[in-house]
Structures are given as C-alpha cells and as structure tokens.
Amino acid sequence: MVMDVTALAHPTPRMSPVDPDAELVAAARARPGEFLALYDRYFTRVLGYVRVRIRNPTICEDLTSQVFVTALEQLARFRGEGSFAGWLFQIARNAVRDSLRVRPGEELAERPALGPTPEELLLEGEQTEELRRLIRQLRPEQQHLLALRYGAELPYEEIGAMLGAAPATVRVRMHRILEELRRRYPHDNE
Amino acid sequence: MTTNDDSNLQVVERDLRALAEPRSGDDLIRLAVREQLAAKLCPRPRRRLSLRIVFRSATVAAAAAALAVVALVATNGTGGTSSADAAIIHHVLREVSPPAHKILHVEVVGMQNGMTVVGETWEQTSPPYAFRGLKGAVGQQGEFAVNGTTSFSYDPRTNTIYASPSSSPPTFADPLLQVRQELARGQAQDVGTAMIGGTPLYKINLPHGLVGYFDESNYLPRYLDDPQSDGTVLRLRVAAYEYLPMTRANRALLSIAAQHPGARLDTSRSAGVATK
C-alpha cells in the first residue's frame, strides 16, 4: 500500500495538552520521516503488547509491523482527542482481534514457522501454556488491559488516560483480573 | 488476603511480564520494520517487499531446520517412528546442530509476488553471537548487523552505516534447547521422500504447516515450505547452509563496516535508513 503523502501533510492536529507524544506527532505530520521517532519509542511496547495476546512469534512480528504501517498510513486521521499511545494501542488491539478472527485459535498455535528462538521456546513451557489458556478465557477488554500493563508496561496513569478512566479505577480492574488469574493459576511455590 | 496470596499474585505478574520479555532477535525485527517504514516514507520506483519475506526466514532458517528435525525425533514416542526414521533423524540433527566457534552461513531464496527474494545470514555460533544479514529482492536488499553490543543498518543510497546500542544481548538459537523443548512436544510427521527439481528429499511435516525437506545424501536442509497468513505457501530454497571457520576473512562477513569500508558511520540516530 502506498502511503498517502498528502494526507500526512494535513495540519491542525488537536493534541491533548498532556500527551507526551504531542511534539513528535506534530513533527511527524510536518515531516513524515519523523514518524520513525515515534516508532522507536513504541516498538518494544507494541511488540510486548502483542506477545501477551498472541503466542505465535511469527504472527507477533507481522502484527507489530502491521500496527506501525497502519499508524503511519493513518496518522492524518489521528485527531488528537486522546493520546497517541491510546490511538496506537487501539490499532494494536484491532490488529490482534482481526488476526484471531482470521485464524481462530492461532494464539495457541505451536507452528514453529521460521522464527522461534530458544528463549521463546523456553517461555512456552507448561506453566506458560496454562497462563495463556487462562488469559484467553478473559474478556477481550481484560486481555487488552493485561497486555497494556504487562506487555507494553504502561503505567496506570497512562492506561487510565487511554481508557478514559481514573488510574485508581484501572488499578482496581487490574487487581480483579490478577485475582481471577491467581485463583486458577498453578504456583510452584504452593 | 494472605501473604501467600500476595506471593502468588507476584508470580502471576512475573509470568505475565515473561510473556513479553525482549528476545534475542528483537533488534533485527526492529531494524527490519524500521526499514520497511522508511521505505514507505521514501518510496523507491521499484516495488518494495513485505517484511515477512525472507528476512525472518534467513535469520532463523537454521533454527527452523533444527525444529523440523527435533520435532520429528519426538514422534518416536507417539507415532511409532521406525528405526530407519530414527537414523535419518540422527543424521539430520547432527548436520543442523551448529558446532561452537564457527560462523553459520545460511542463504534462502524464494519467489514472492513474482519477484525473487533472497535472505542471507552469517552468525557466530559462540558468544558474542555477532550477526549480519541481508534480505529482500535482489538489488534491493536491506542489510543489518549486530556485534554483541551495537546494532547496525546500512543505507546504500547514502553509503551510511547507522549504529545504535542493542537493546538486548544476542544469543544463538541453541539447537539443544530446541531439542529439549521439541522432544517434550513431538508432533512432527515423517512423510517419506518428496521429489523437488528431480532430487529426492526427506520430507518432514511439522505442526501447523511448516514442511522441511532434507538432502538424502548429506541430510542438510534443502527446502522449507512456510505457509503464509493469506493461505499461500512460500517455498524457500536453502541455497547455502554451512559452518565457516573463524578466519579473519570470515569474521569480516559478520561486519557491515568490513563489507562497506568506505561507508560513513552515523551514530547520531538510533538506527535505520535515511528518510530524505
């Protein structure tokens, strides 16, 4: 897909005054090459987000790539009502959802494909498998929340800003999710 | 809530974080996606290829081959692998298990979107696991390297090498670890011999679609069929799979600077291809 350069040149972003990415977004609108600074800032977080929700490393990489390509192509449509991070992770959330829709159960797939490293294989032990199974039983919004916190490692304040909720509310929601997982998760220290 | 509950919550949190932990190939993925984005920002007249093509295949072709073999080993307990199959497995496993203090050179070639795409990698089999890779269509390949502490990418348009600190130390795809893991799973299927280009090859079906083809004379990987998300299958020919001695000349294969001695080194940006 060819990037719409004219769209990227659209002015007047209405950034949230508290968005820490406001300057970079404005720069990327003015000079598309500056988008790479946003990419550098968020690559690891987006990849981490996807990894919490999808097991297959090949698909994780593809989805991460897809998220940033989409963000680049759609940047002109980002109105700035919320944070850039919130917008970006919504793209990630949609990408994960669409991927699971096309390949239901793919997050379970053990297809070795061309990609898993020893660390990835090591991670996918029985306990990890059980954790993934439990995560899949959560509601999509709960999975999203978990991935934002433990995959993207976003602070509660930032997650709250994304979801339009107070940080304390997010913390409570997260605690409930963790409690739900804890009750069913086998622990080697019990 | 009890102390034990708190402790268990911490275990859950720890394991959740482990799902997303950075991995050894992340720098290469980051560079590859970055180049893809840079190409979109500064499109060339010729058609660009998707990230998926070859790059990943090249960087881990050896791992894929090892996985194929290992998974087949595992069928012994569940599917009744014959002694003949076990012998094949033994030989193939030996061939795809990189010895220490060598450089593993892998080249894979495939056709995608009507274009010939090539991926070629050189990687140390011992620390610091320095790596250099090329990927993409012939004449349009991106080039990346990691020396253990720094990641590099090369922009041929400006003859510039971009350098940035690596986010994680590289590690080699240890086949023994894969052996252990795959032995525990074991779902591969030896489906006999397949003819490709008039050559008989051992064919091994792996879980979820990947197929490996191995030379009947020396047990080296020759082809890999990689199912794509759109339902097609990308066939990669393994044009090279060899262990090179750590000579001075071969060490130079790991270094972008050595390959482009006249290139300018730019450490002012994190990495990536220039976007003019």
Interface residues (C-beta under 8 A of the other chain):
Chain A: V2 M3 P32 G33 F35 L36 Y39 D40 F43 T44 L47 G48 Y49 R51 V52 P57 T58 I59 E61 D62 T64 S65 F68 V69 L72 E73 V102 R103 A109 E110 R111 P112 A113 L114 G115 P116 T117 P118 E119 E120 L121 L122 L123 E124 Q127 T128 L131 R132 L146 A147 R149 Y150 G151 A152 E153 L178 E179 L181 R182 Y185 H187 D188 N189 E190
Chain B: N4 D5 S7 N8 L9 V11 V12 E13 D15 L16 R17 A18 L19 A20 E21 P22 R23 S24 G25 D26 I29 R30 A32 V33 R34 Q36 L37 A38 K40 L41 C42 P43 L51 R52 R56 S57 V60 A61 A63 A64 L67 A68 A71 S167 T171 A173 D174 L177 Q178 Q181 E182 R185 Q187 L206 P207 H208 G209 L210 L224 D226 P227 S229 L236 S270 A271 G272 T275 K276
